[in-house]
Amino acid sequence: MNEAAERTEVTAAGQAQRNAPGARAVVSVAHDADEQARNLVGWRQTYDQLAAGRFVGTLTELPLDTMKVFRETTSHTLRQACEVRGDAWWFGIPVAREGEARIDAQPIGAQALALRPGNIEFELLTPAQFSIYGVVVRGDVLRHYAASVERTALEERIPGAPIVQAGAARIERLCRLLARCLDDEGDAHAQSPGAPIPDSERNEVQAEVLAALFDACAGSGEAVVEPASRRRWIVAQARDYVLAHRARPVGVPELCEQLHVSRRTLQYCFQDVLGMAPATYLRALRLNGARRDLCGRAAGSVQDVATAWGFWHLSQFATDYRRMFGMRPSEALRAMATP
């Protein structure tokens, strides 16, 4: 097979992987600015190289059900004419640069992110040795999340301007999360390359990304302060709901919908009543339930107990259990079996 045919075959395989929701992150390398532009699926864009030298670009992309997460690096100064296709929004967070990136001639600061809706062309000017995280989210998903989880209209949280001053802490949190999404190394659930991500993990990742994006766009708004009795009631209702659905991991978005509260209100209530985030407490609740079953006389196998409490990845369950209780679940099971 000649080099051109081989490159075509590899590119086609990569495109198929990038179009498959739930696949692991896919990395592609380009040695031409136009090739780099084509590698990002779902866009209309043209890249003009503005500095001399041999171009090198990389794209690491994770396709999910409701969004795509990617990291793009480019070696040379580029002028990019970009447009996301369809009903979607793009969020871009520059993370490495020798100079300043601009969107529609406006500088993107170190504590800012850029964003644009679909079907609207915009211009990016990016410096040499540039790297940026990107997230493209379906519009219907953003609108539903804003209404059911944030308890507000999308246009009240996502500005029309192309730049949001998010602040250093929110940008750092968002970048850490996106780096974790795109990096399979150290992933306790890592499977063979290209293997699908399980539904529970995929849903959790998407919820985390949406929460971080809305936080970055939120400014300094605070949650509505509920009376003390109402705060305790919200926490109790959340606990009861999770226990009633213990065979699957219940996430914060689902709790917000069920309890008719915003994500910020839910976080405020848990922090005030229990001194921790909702996700932290609810995971601990399920781990304690699993511990009681493992220490019971009719526990069954470790896998049976883990599955009954919504832990579908045995290795991660064992890691979390040991971190929480100082022993492996199998050790707890053996201790009960010992007369």
Beta strands, then each sheet from edge to edge (+ up, - down):
strand 1: 26-30
strand 2: 43-49
strand 3: 57-63
strand 4: 67-74
strand 5: 78-84
strand 6: 88-96
strand 7: 102-103
strand 8: 106-107
strand 9: 112-117
strand 10: 122-126
strand 11: 130-138
strand 12: 163-165
sheet 1: 1+ 3- 4+ 11- 6+ 9- 12+
sheet 2: 2+ 5- 10+ 7- 8+
end
